[in-house]
Amino acid sequence: MKEKEEKKAVFLPAELYAEIEKRVSGSDFGSVDEYVKFVLEEVVKEEEEEKAFSEEEEQEVKKRLKDLGYMD
């Protein structure tokens, strides 16, 4: 396990917190904090995976598609 990592506070509306508590109670998550951390890590990971091409690579793909007549 990582040594103590610095943490920052994030505030949620009470209604949202209560909804998350309901989900946590029927899951393997030990706390709302654990659940929220997991969800945010998944979102960040997904966004990073979406960046499959660099800007340069994307331009090259577009150029090739245009050269092949697939794009105007």
VEXSE-375277 format. One record per residue (C-alpha): y, x, z. Coordinates in steps of 0.02 Angstrom, whole numbers, padded with zeros to 5 digits, always signed. Example, Ala and Ser with C-alpha at 12.3 -4.5 7.8 and 13.67 -1.06 7.14 Angstrom:
-00225+00615+00390 -00053+00684+00357 
This chain:
+00000+00000+00000 +00177+00058-00035 +00280+00125+00106 +00423+00014+00162 +00517-00030+00005 +00697-00085+00017 +00718-00273+00010 +00863-00384-00035 +00893-00565+00015 +00886-00707-00109 +00937-00882-00057 +00851-01038-00123 +00902-01219-00104 +00807-01297+00043 +00727-01426-00071 +00655-01292-00185 +00595-01191-00036 +00505-01345+00031 +00418-01371-00138 +00362-01190-00140 +00297-01206+00038 +00187-01351-00021 +00114-01242-00159 +00087-01096-00042 -00007-01200+00086 -00147-01234-00038 -00158-01059-00110 -00204-00880-00072 -00021-00833-00047 +00022-00791+00133 +00204-00843+00124 +00343-00913+00016 +00410-00735-00003 +00242-00676-00072 +00235-00821-00195 +00414-00799-00257 +00389-00611-00277 +00232-00641-00380 +00315-00769-00493 +00467-00659-00523 +00359-00507-00561 +00262-00610-00689 +00422-00669-00773 +00491-00492-00782 +00325-00425-00849 +00320-00561-00981 +00497-00522-01038 +00455-00337-01051 +00301-00376-01156 +00405-00482-01274 +00503-00327-01321 +00362-00264-01428 +00475-00179-01555 +00626-00069-01533 +00783-00122-01626 +00746+00011-01758 +00566-00047-01781 +00622-00227-01796 +00745-00181-01934 +00609-00086-02027 +00491-00236-02018 +00629-00351-02082 +00665-00230-02225 +00481-00225-02273 +00469-00415-02268 +00623-00429-02379 +00551-00299-02500 +00391-00401-02509 +00490-00560-02544 +00450-00648-02380 +00631-00649-02321 +00797-00674-02407 
